[in-house]
Amino acid sequence: MGISVHRRQRDIGYENKKRTDRKGRKLRLLRAGISFGLIMALTGCSLGKGKDEPAAVETREAPSEAETTKPTDPIGETIEPFPDWETQSALEVIPGTKILIATDIHYLARELTDMGDVFVDMIQHGDGKVTNYIWQIMEAFVQEVIREKPELLILSGDLSLNGELLSHQEFAGYLQEIESHGIPVAVIPGNHDINNVGASRYKEGRRIPAEITTPEQFRQIYGEFGYNEALSSDPESLSYVYPVNEDIWALMLDSCQYKEENLIGGMIDLETYGWIEEQLDAANEADVMLLPVSHHNLLDESRIYEDDCTIEHSERLIEMLENWDATLYLSGHLHVQHYMNSDREFDGTAGVYEIVTSSLATPPCQYGVLYFQPDGAFDYHTQILDVDSWAKASGQTDINLLEFSQYRVPFLENVFYNQAHDQLERMADRGFSDVQMGRMSQVYAKANCYYYWGRAVEIANPLRESEEYELWSDYGADSPQAEYLEYILDEAVTDYNHLKGK
């Protein structure tokens, strides 16, 4: 890991490789006539200031035969049943430091909602987060982390729904329970967490402003979860270095913009780059491996939201990490399970791998399990949170929790179905019937679910061959959903839920 190997790309002639201009690779989603606000609702990038939040079905004790069907409820299967999405491959795990990664939890303090219509409507027309059960999800997650016994739990931002001070204070209590079992936690903020004017409470049929969280309050609330143990802290941001063990340091990078109020996109200040260089030198001097983490993406993981999801001017950080010979970078923000390598010209393995872990609050509600070695070798896979077992063990009576593995998929499908159906209904010149519109919405919902899960490769062929895809191409081509389907198919080349590298 010394300087002699930090420049292996240059040594084999990679120094002249060109990175494709991100502006030139944007999908046509932003072309004239398409609403940017509508486009932002299509993925889990949580881009709005409080507008892209929760959606859900009400808590129930048992299924009711008298339940009514909403006009926008998904109809039956319209393409061949997809493979069992719960199945996870048995993976041969390499030895190394065990680290769990969870992100984009978007926790809302219990007392900030009365679970009324405004809250429920926000969830049903949101971006797929199961915020109506976020308290139970966190309780189940705490118990699962304790059972897993990692050497570190990393939370890479968007800890709160919209930066409510009370949400952060209450969320920290879960982390205290984890640390009380000898498991350290390290956090960084996300774009929703600090100075967010969207901080709200949902009471008596209204959405009213709630107290926001300042940078100073964030550092104080989470002092025990990374900041107080930092080897070095950046004076210009909430970035710091966390000592995982004697061989590995986590480089926790604050990529958020919140000087006056929060912005969606990510950026690292010029002064912080100088601090990062100092940490690279210090790690080299101490002969330890760095594991960089941020909320926003290092690479253009989303070709739709490069400006909002990729760190602005990240080329400088990429070059620094490549030259240092970093092998792995962790992030969140997208709510989509994905990964990519910074080397895109040759075999795609000579640069830095970035793994984007999907949102814990969005079905299937999973987190990352990483085994990381001092030489940079790693083995990563996702693990779906077992809410069902927790619900049974803790004496829950809500059928949605007792059968959460059956609840979460239709929940997410319904959110995406509503997005597509609402858009198709707005079309002035329709070339399809109401029945076809329902089937088109259903197929879009399933495809988007698999994309979020990092498993779109499993449904690529049946999607291409379906009548509904043809209808989207013929009659809905001017919609962002049709463009998004094309993007999903373009990305459907592998399962993004497991990766080994060095």
C-alpha positions as a printed NumPy array, in Angstrom:
array([[  0.   ,   0.   ,   0.   ],
       [  3.04 ,   2.253,  -0.173],
       [  3.535,   5.073,  -2.637],
       [  5.245,   2.675,  -5.054],
       [  1.972,   0.868,  -5.717],
       [ -0.358,   3.835,  -5.4  ],
       [  0.088,   4.764,  -9.049],
       [ -0.289,   1.366, -10.696],
       [ -2.801,   2.732, -13.216],
       [ -0.281,   5.261, -14.473],
       [  2.467,   2.646, -14.535],
       [  0.522,   0.543, -17.05 ],
       [ -0.424,   3.435, -19.259],
       [ -3.713,   4.564, -17.822],
       [ -2.58 ,   8.135, -17.306],
       [ -4.188,   9.353, -20.526],
       [ -7.588,   7.785, -20.084],
       [-10.485,  10.224, -20.439],
       [-13.577,  10.292, -18.331],
       [-16.775,  10.729, -20.275],
       [-18.393,  14.088, -19.722],
       [-21.291,  13.509, -17.354],
       [-23.422,  16.157, -19.009],
       [-23.15 ,  14.366, -22.37 ],
       [-24.277,  11.076, -20.888],
       [-27.488,  12.278, -19.306],
       [-30.598,  10.447, -20.412],
       [-33.174,  12.349, -22.374],
       [-35.303,  12.62 , -19.229],
       [-34.508,  16.275, -18.897],
       [-35.522,  17.216, -22.417],
       [-38.069,  19.956, -23.019],
       [-41.598,  19.344, -21.896],
       [-40.89 ,  16.903, -19.041],
       [-41.477,  18.114, -15.528],
       [-38.282,  17.956, -13.465],
       [-40.318,  17.618, -10.289],
       [-42.04 ,  14.549, -11.684],
       [-38.754,  13.022, -12.769],
       [-37.326,  13.443,  -9.273],
       [-40.147,  11.346,  -7.87 ],
       [-39.099,   8.323,  -9.921],
       [-36.08 ,   7.168,  -7.945],
       [-35.121,   6.985,  -4.286],
       [-32.554,   9.737,  -4.47 ],
       [-34.657,  11.644,  -1.906],
       [-34.16 ,  14.824,  -3.824],
       [-36.862,  17.168,  -2.59 ],
       [-36.908,  19.339,   0.491],
       [-39.437,  17.283,   2.363],
       [-41.623,  16.521,  -0.647],
       [-40.234,  13.095,  -1.399],
       [-41.1  ,  11.487,   1.9  ],
       [-43.155,   8.603,   3.384],
       [-46.004,   6.694,   2.031],
       [-47.84 ,   3.734,   3.422],
       [-50.812,   1.59 ,   4.151],
       [-52.459,   1.847,   7.516],
       [-51.621,  -0.49 ,  10.396],
       [-54.111,  -3.352,  10.697],
       [-54.621,  -6.165,  13.152],
       [-55.703,  -8.74 ,  10.587],
       [-56.686,  -8.854,   6.895],
       [-60.223,  -7.713,   6.189],
       [-62.326,  -9.311,   3.489],
       [-64.22 ,  -6.063,   3.179],
       [-61.184,  -3.996,   2.175],
       [-61.938,  -1.814,  -0.809],
       [-59.752,  -1.555,  -3.88 ],
       [-58.423,   1.86 ,  -4.845],
       [-58.661,   2.868,  -8.512],
       [-54.877,   2.972,  -8.605],
       [-54.283,  -0.378,  -6.934],
       [-52.144,  -2.725,  -9.062],
       [-54.047,  -5.358, -11.011],
       [-52.84 ,  -8.955, -11.27 ],
       [-49.574, -10.187, -12.788],
       [-49.15 ,  -9.139, -16.411],
       [-45.833, -10.796, -17.234],
       [-44.385, -14.107, -16.148],
       [-43.858, -14.294, -12.372],
       [-40.419, -13.079, -11.415],
       [-37.941, -15.227,  -9.459],
       [-38.309, -15.341,  -5.695],
       [-36.887, -11.976,  -4.672],
       [-36.167, -13.203,  -1.145],
       [-33.622, -15.771,  -2.341],
       [-30.033, -14.784,  -1.585],
       [-27.046, -16.713,  -2.87 ],
       [-24.802, -18.473,  -0.396],
       [-21.576, -16.522,  -0.58 ],
       [-18.088, -17.678,   0.244],
       [-16.888, -14.955,   2.584],
       [-13.237, -13.949,   2.753],
       [-11.795, -13.25 ,   6.207],
       [-11.415,  -9.674,   7.313],
       [-12.879,  -6.919,   9.476],
       [-16.661,  -7.245,   9.548],
       [-18.447,  -3.942,   8.935],
       [-22.183,  -3.365,   8.524],
       [-23.394,  -0.47 ,   6.355],
       [-26.87 ,   1.042,   6.522],
       [-28.013,   4.252,   4.892],
       [-30.976,   6.525,   4.191],
       [-33.038,   5.408,   7.169],
       [-35.023,   8.679,   7.228],
       [-36.179,   8.235,  10.802],
       [-39.115,  10.304,  12.04 ],
       [-39.65 ,  10.8  ,  15.787],
       [-42.804,   9.063,  16.97 ],
       [-44.435,  12.167,  18.365],
       [-44.082,  14.068,  15.072],
       [-46.989,  12.199,  13.442],
       [-50.466,  11.14 ,  14.449],
       [-50.549,   8.701,  11.492],
       [-53.348,  10.752,   9.927],
       [-54.407,  11.223,   6.321],
       [-51.733,  13.805,   5.443],
       [-48.994,  11.485,   6.655],
       [-50.462,   8.444,   4.887],
       [-50.965,  10.338,   1.619],
       [-47.365,  11.515,   1.719],
       [-46.271,   7.892,   2.041],
       [-48.519,   6.474,  -0.663],
       [-47.317,   9.07 ,  -3.159],
       [-43.718,   9.251,  -1.95 ],
       [-40.615,   7.395,  -3.057],
       [-41.191,   4.023,  -1.398],
       [-39.944,   4.467,   2.163],
       [-41.908,   2.461,   4.757],
       [-41.939,   5.37 ,   7.169],
       [-45.207,   4.215,   8.722],
       [-43.187,   1.32 ,  10.224],
       [-39.805,   3.036,  10.611],
       [-39.851,   2.614,  14.419],
       [-40.337,  -1.142,  14.181],
       [-37.777,  -1.38 ,  11.387],
       [-35.226,   0.337,  13.614],
       [-36.011,  -1.897,  16.581],
       [-35.597,  -4.986,  14.4  ],
       [-32.388,  -3.559,  12.935],
       [-30.874,  -2.885,  16.359],
       [-31.463,  -6.481,  17.407],
       [-30.053,  -7.815,  14.135],
       [-26.903,  -5.692,  14.43 ],
       [-26.381,  -6.987,  17.962],
       [-26.691, -10.582,  16.701],
       [-24.329,  -9.941,  13.776],
       [-21.611,  -8.554,  16.098],
       [-19.709,  -6.431,  13.545],
       [-16.545,  -4.566,  14.429],
       [-18.255,  -1.386,  13.209],
       [-21.653,  -0.146,  12.045],
       [-21.447,   2.656,   9.461],
       [-24.479,   4.869,   8.818],
       [-23.864,   6.936,   5.693],
       [-26.353,   9.758,   6.038],
       [-30.023,  10.738,   5.842],
       [-30.509,   9.475,   9.362],
       [-33.643,  11.608,   9.722],
       [-36.696,  12.086,   7.54 ],
       [-36.111,  15.797,   6.983],
       [-33.651,  16.934,   9.627],
       [-36.074,  17.262,  12.527],
       [-34.109,  17.869,  15.739],
       [-36.387,  15.55 ,  17.661],
       [-35.881,  12.789,  15.095],
       [-32.091,  12.974,  15.505],
       [-32.332,  12.982,  19.28 ],
       [-34.635,   9.975,  19.314],
       [-32.622,   8.125,  16.658],
       [-29.44 ,   8.455,  18.728],
       [-31.116,   6.328,  21.393],
       [-31.085,   3.312,  19.074],
       [-27.371,   3.827,  18.473],
       [-26.724,   3.985,  22.211],
       [-28.345,   0.576,  22.588],
       [-26.095,  -0.857,  19.867],
       [-22.965,   0.592,  21.456],
       [-24.017,  -0.715,  24.873],
       [-23.372,  -4.187,  23.406],
       [-19.789,  -3.277,  22.497],
       [-20.474,  -2.463,  18.827],
       [-19.109,   0.947,  17.753],
       [-21.124,   3.167,  15.408],
       [-19.824,   5.845,  13.024],
       [-22.19 ,   8.263,  11.266],
       [-22.064,  11.065,   8.722],
       [-24.855,  13.454,   7.694],
       [-26.949,  13.222,   4.538],
       [-28.562,  16.005,   2.554],
       [-31.797,  15.683,   4.586],
       [-30.185,  15.928,   8.023],
       [-29.013,  19.51 ,   8.617],
       [-30.627,  22.954,   8.178],
       [-33.527,  21.341,   6.326],
       [-36.454,  23.735,   5.908],
       [-38.614,  20.699,   5.135],
       [-38.488,  19.509,   8.762],
       [-42.13 ,  18.834,   9.624],
       [-44.645,  17.315,  12.001],
       [-47.841,  15.676,  10.747],
       [-50.71 ,  16.442,  13.088],
       [-54.466,  17.066,  12.829],
       [-54.579,  16.863,   9.054],
       [-51.755,  19.345,   8.549],
       [-48.057,  19.371,   7.854],
       [-46.471,  21.96 ,  10.13 ],
       [-42.814,  23.072,  10.466],
       [-40.704,  21.291,  13.09 ],
       [-37.457,  22.412,  14.717],
       [-34.485,  21.88 ,  12.399],
       [-31.012,  20.586,  13.275],
       [-27.885,  22.747,  12.977],
       [-24.392,  21.402,  12.17 ],
       [-23.336,  22.028,  15.759],
       [-26.329,  20.117,  17.103],
       [-25.649,  17.218,  14.719],
       [-22.064,  16.927,  15.959],
       [-23.222,  17.104,  19.574],
       [-26.041,  14.546,  19.214],
       [-23.779,  12.06 ,  17.434],
       [-20.609,  12.83 ,  19.365],
       [-20.503,   9.3  ,  20.791],
       [-20.934,   7.807,  17.328],
       [-17.72 ,   8.754,  15.591],
       [-16.904,  12.368,  16.293],
       [-15.541,  12.021,  19.827],
       [-13.299,   9.101,  18.787],
       [-11.979,  10.765,  15.626],
       [ -8.249,  10.656,  14.934],
       [ -8.677,  13.852,  12.93 ],
       [-11.616,  16.173,  12.207],
       [-11.962,  18.604,   9.32 ],
       [-12.464,  22.137,  10.671],
       [-14.489,  23.086,   7.581],
       [-17.055,  20.276,   7.627],
       [-18.356,  17.278,   9.563],
       [-15.732,  15.   ,   7.978],
       [-13.468,  12.945,  10.231],
       [-11.256,   9.865,  10.406],
       [-12.499,   6.959,  12.496],
       [-10.029,   4.259,  13.643],
       [-11.782,   0.942,  12.902],
       [ -8.781,  -0.995,  14.202],
       [ -4.977,  -0.863,  14.013],
       [ -5.048,  -1.723,  10.281],
       [ -8.073,   0.196,   8.924],
       [ -9.31 ,   3.768,   9.21 ],
       [-12.716,   4.94 ,   7.948],
       [-12.476,   8.249,   6.098],
       [-15.925,   9.67 ,   6.884],
       [-16.553,  12.437,   4.323],
       [-19.253,  15.053,   4.763],
       [-20.435,  15.644,   1.182],
       [-23.474,  17.769,   2.076],
       [-24.221,  21.441,   1.488],
       [-26.071,  23.126,   4.359],
       [-24.339,  26.435,   5.115],
       [-27.628,  28.343,   5.095],
       [-30.152,  25.655,   4.228],
       [-29.764,  22.144,   2.865],
       [-29.203,  21.531,  -0.828],
       [-29.83 ,  18.264,  -2.631],
       [-26.526,  17.881,  -4.43 ],
       [-23.185,  16.917,  -2.927],
       [-19.937,  18.856,  -2.873],
       [-16.667,  18.799,  -0.947],
       [-15.138,  22.177,  -0.07 ],
       [-11.716,  23.091,  -1.445],
       [-10.377,  23.385,   2.11 ],
       [-11.604,  19.876,   2.856],
       [ -9.631,  18.476,  -0.076],
       [ -6.492,  19.761,   1.596],
       [ -7.513,  17.982,   4.807],
       [ -8.191,  14.774,   2.84 ],
       [ -4.691,  14.86 ,   1.375],
       [ -3.29 ,  15.144,   4.882],
       [ -5.269,  12.052,   5.927],
       [ -4.008,  10.074,   2.929],
       [ -0.454,  10.978,   3.88 ],
       [ -1.09 ,  10.105,   7.529],
       [ -2.556,   6.716,   6.572],
       [  0.419,   5.996,   4.356],
       [  2.798,   6.936,   7.148],
       [  0.915,   4.704,   9.619],
       [  0.711,   1.864,   7.053],
       [ -3.074,   1.502,   7.375],
       [ -5.796,   1.056,   4.76 ],
       [ -8.396,   3.782,   4.329],
       [-12.083,   3.069,   3.721],
       [-13.719,   6.271,   2.366],
       [-17.442,   6.831,   3.039],
       [-19.813,   9.632,   2.006],
       [-23.527,  10.152,   1.582],
       [-23.401,  11.321,  -2.03 ],
       [-21.913,   9.221,  -4.791],
       [-18.291,   9.388,  -5.876],
       [-19.113,   8.125,  -9.386],
       [-21.983,   8.714, -11.789],
       [-23.954,   5.777, -10.436],
       [-27.165,   7.369, -11.707],
       [-27.141,   8.739, -15.22 ],
       [-30.415,  10.514, -14.485],
       [-29.311,  12.395, -11.38 ],
       [-25.617,  13.028, -11.892],
       [-25.913,  16.647, -10.773],
       [-27.861,  15.789,  -7.638],
       [-26.37 ,  12.455,  -6.634],
       [-22.721,  12.591,  -7.731],
       [-20.357,  14.78 ,  -5.721],
       [-19.704,  17.934,  -7.726],
       [-16.202,  17.953,  -9.24 ],
       [-15.6  ,  14.476,  -7.832],
       [-12.898,  13.905, -10.47 ],
       [-10.361,  15.403,  -8.08 ],
       [-11.332,  13.018,  -5.285],
       [-11.337,  10.047,  -7.678],
       [ -7.808,  10.868,  -8.813],
       [ -6.599,  11.257,  -5.229],
       [ -8.042,   7.889,  -4.215],
       [ -6.807,   6.1  ,  -7.353],
       [ -3.304,   7.442,  -6.847],
       [ -3.4  ,   6.42 ,  -3.213],
       [ -4.513,   2.935,  -4.307],
       [ -7.817,   2.91 ,  -2.419],
       [ -9.886,  -0.082,  -3.521],
       [-13.347,   0.623,  -2.141],
       [-15.677,   3.581,  -1.531],
       [-19.068,   3.412,   0.24 ],
       [-22.064,   5.714,  -0.271],
       [-25.861,   5.922,  -0.252],
       [-28.311,   8.666,  -1.321],
       [-29.732,   6.838,  -4.37 ],
       [-31.9  ,   4.389,  -2.396],
       [-30.911,   1.958,  -5.164],
       [-28.528,  -0.989,  -4.766],
       [-25.675,  -0.452,  -7.209],
       [-21.917,  -0.473,  -7.741],
       [-19.399,   0.777, -10.285],
       [-15.645,   1.022, -10.845],
       [-13.903,   4.325, -11.592],
       [-11.909,   2.667, -14.396],
       [-14.311,   2.561, -17.348],
       [-11.971,   2.09 , -20.282],
       [-10.344,  -1.292, -19.85 ],
       [-11.713,  -4.174, -17.786],
       [-13.369,  -1.887, -15.236],
       [-11.472,  -3.271, -12.269],
       [ -8.285,  -1.193, -12.024],
       [ -9.808,   1.817, -10.307],
       [-11.816,   2.401,  -7.146],
       [-14.985,   0.384,  -6.626],
       [-17.903,   2.359,  -5.257],
       [-20.746,   0.413,  -3.653],
       [-24.036,   2.239,  -3.149],
       [-26.099,   0.531,  -0.457],
       [-29.861,   0.85 ,  -0.854],
       [-32.085,   2.547,   1.711],
       [-32.858,   0.57 ,   4.862],
       [-36.282,   2.241,   4.873],
       [-37.174,   1.13 ,   1.327],
       [-38.204,  -2.469,   0.577],
       [-36.689,  -4.957,   0.738],
       [-35.191,  -3.012,   3.705],
       [-31.64 ,  -4.297,   3.476],
       [-28.165,  -3.319,   4.592],
       [-24.62 ,  -4.143,   3.511],
       [-22.261,  -6.664,   5.079],
       [-18.61 ,  -5.98 ,   4.304],
       [-15.497,  -8.008,   5.094],
       [-12.524,  -5.711,   4.575],
       [ -8.84 ,  -6.646,   4.71 ],
       [ -5.84 ,  -4.411,   5.456],
       [ -4.554,  -4.911,   1.895],
       [ -7.812,  -3.572,   0.448],
       [ -9.374,  -6.913,  -0.515],
       [-13.09 ,  -6.975,   0.241],
       [-16.21 ,  -9.099,   0.113],
       [-19.589,  -7.315,   0.163],
       [-23.143,  -8.605,   0.108],
       [-26.537,  -7.323,   1.151],
       [-28.688,  -8.766,   3.916],
       [-32.474,  -8.321,   4.046],
       [-33.682,  -7.262,   7.476],
       [-35.701, -10.026,   9.14 ],
       [-38.634,  -8.039,  10.49 ],
       [-40.909, -11.105,  10.607],
       [-38.818, -12.916,  13.223],
       [-38.401,  -9.783,  15.309],
       [-42.177,  -9.166,  15.222],
       [-42.944, -12.692,  16.419],
       [-40.276, -12.598,  19.146],
       [-41.418,  -9.206,  20.441],
       [-45.109, -10.102,  20.569],
       [-46.357,  -7.816,  17.793],
       [-50.01 ,  -8.186,  16.695],
       [-49.949,  -6.145,  13.477],
       [-50.233,  -8.629,  10.598],
       [-48.125,  -6.351,   8.379],
       [-45.193,  -6.768,  10.774],
       [-45.746, -10.47 ,  11.43 ],
       [-45.755, -11.02 ,   7.654],
       [-43.489,  -8.134,   6.696],
       [-41.768, -10.186,   3.993],
       [-45.175, -10.414,   2.268],
       [-46.154,  -6.808,   2.999],
       [-43.132,  -4.862,   1.768],
       [-43.171,  -5.909,  -1.906],
       [-46.815,  -4.952,  -2.622],
       [-46.192,  -1.771,  -0.616],
       [-43.347,  -0.684,  -2.888],
       [-45.145,  -1.829,  -6.033],
       [-48.156,   0.272,  -5.068],
       [-46.059,   3.424,  -4.686],
       [-44.454,   2.95 ,  -8.094],
       [-47.78 ,   1.946,  -9.625],
       [-49.303,   5.216,  -8.422],
       [-46.439,   7.183,  -9.997],
       [-46.946,   5.571, -13.397],
       [-50.753,   5.569, -13.307],
       [-50.894,   9.237, -12.31 ],
       [-48.617,  10.141, -15.222],
       [-50.572,   8.096, -17.783],
       [-53.855,   9.624, -16.626],
       [-52.442,  13.09 , -17.329],
       [-51.705,  12.261, -20.964],
       [-54.015,  14.179, -23.281],
       [-53.753,  11.875, -26.308],
       [-53.924,   8.298, -25.133],
       [-53.408,   5.396, -27.485],
       [-54.287,   2.804, -24.86 ],
       [-57.311,   1.673, -22.904],
       [-57.849,   1.928, -19.15 ],
       [-57.084,  -1.775, -18.826],
       [-53.846,  -1.359, -20.763],
       [-52.989,   1.66 , -18.614],
       [-53.311,  -0.506, -15.519],
       [-51.109,  -3.204, -17.011],
       [-48.497,  -0.662, -18.104],
       [-48.409,   0.761, -14.58 ],
       [-48.067,  -2.712, -13.101],
       [-45.102,  -3.613, -15.313],
       [-43.421,  -0.293, -14.592],
       [-43.878,  -0.878, -10.855],
       [-42.315,  -4.355, -10.974],
       [-39.401,  -3.24 , -13.122],
       [-38.659,  -0.32 , -10.804],
       [-38.818,  -2.581,  -7.741],
       [-36.215,  -4.9  ,  -9.215],
       [-34.058,  -1.935, -10.14 ],
       [-34.182,  -0.625,  -6.566],
       [-33.232,  -4.081,  -5.295],
       [-30.203,  -4.2  ,  -7.638],
       [-31.706,  -7.201,  -9.414],
       [-33.106,  -5.782, -12.665],
       [-31.034,  -8.347, -14.573],
       [-33.569, -10.975, -13.474],
       [-36.483,  -9.34 , -15.269],
       [-34.767,  -7.719, -18.259],
       [-35.79 , -10.346, -20.826],
       [-39.438, -10.757, -19.79 ],
       [-39.729,  -6.976, -19.615],
       [-38.398,  -6.487, -23.149],
       [-40.741,  -9.156, -24.49 ],
       [-43.883,  -7.911, -22.74 ],
       [-46.794,  -6.225, -24.483],
       [-46.779,  -3.565, -21.77 ],
       [-43.218,  -2.523, -22.593],
       [-44.248,  -2.192, -26.222],
       [-47.16 ,   0.   , -25.155],
       [-44.798,   2.215, -23.169],
       [-42.551,   2.502, -26.217],
       [-45.399,   3.219, -28.626],
       [-47.69 ,   5.477, -26.602],
       [-45.837,   6.616, -23.502],
       [-42.482,   7.379, -25.083],
       [-42.649,  11.038, -24.082],
       [-43.064,  10.172, -20.409],
       [-40.211,  10.028, -17.896],
       [-41.374,   6.528, -16.927],
       [-40.732,   5.222, -20.446],
       [-37.256,   6.762, -20.426],
       [-36.684,   5.301, -16.992],
       [-37.609,   1.813, -18.23 ],
       [-34.951,   2.174, -20.922],
       [-32.424,   3.155, -18.298],
       [-33.372,   0.174, -16.118],
       [-32.829,  -2.182, -19.046],
       [-29.508,  -0.557, -19.856],
       [-28.351,  -1.119, -16.258],
       [-29.657,  -4.696, -16.08 ],
       [-26.316,  -6.41 , -16.619],
       [-25.563,  -7.986, -13.232],
       [-26.831,  -8.532,  -9.699],
       [-25.555,  -5.583,  -7.662],
       [-26.046,  -7.268,  -4.288],
       [-22.65 ,  -8.888,  -3.966],
       [-19.126,  -7.957,  -4.987],
       [-15.567,  -9.112,  -4.29 ],
       [-12.544,  -7.064,  -5.175],
       [ -8.937,  -6.1  ,  -4.66 ]])
